[in-house]
């Protein structure tokens, strides 16, 4: 993700603006998951001041104490730790592990959380998503949304579920497959196909023509495309090799307000 991170960071203000314009009257919860079990921060002992350093961070900082949620896949990530990450604890309103309307600087909070960096581990995308939503397809035995849990209060019956997945690789490592992921996500929202909206910004090498490998024939099938285009009613695929991601965020955000207006919790 190294070469794509600058485009991602540049798109956050447009994403935040689109959310505020389309959904400003609604109660937003925004959570960033860590898509692996790995902790990507090296030892700070090599630095001049171990209490104010992260050898992989930009800018560097390593003063926050870690807890079990920081190193558990499925918990909201508030201390990004990969190379090129925020490298610091992102302080959110109420000490939560996700953004709410109480966070006054949506762009700042989102930029801190979502600057997760690169080079830590292969992404287990749907394992992380379904773990964060307490779905039993991921049999960890750990819950995240109950009282006292890492993501307490994040998941609500009376809200749409929007997934934004950003990765530059094929979807290889998650348990299950597109059919199971669809069943699991719709089950989380009571079977309502209009309550789940998803955007994947990822490699487009599996189609031709494409932006990531111009002039090359289509590669192997990407399970992410099968999920987004064949399984979901409201799924959108976009190329990570596009020059900007803001338009993708704006297009998906525009779908949400009408769906919110018609949504009936189940």
Secondary structure by P-SEA (a helix, b strand, c coil): cccaaaaaaaaaaaaaaaaaaacccbbbbbbbbccccccccccccccccccccccccccccccccccccccccccccccccccccccccccccccccccccccccaaaaaaaaacccccccccaaaaaaaaaacccccccccccccccccccccccccbbbbbbbbcccccccccccaaaaaaaaaaaacccccccccccccccccccccccccccccccccaaaaaacccccbbbbbbcccccaaaaaaaaaaacaaaaaacccc
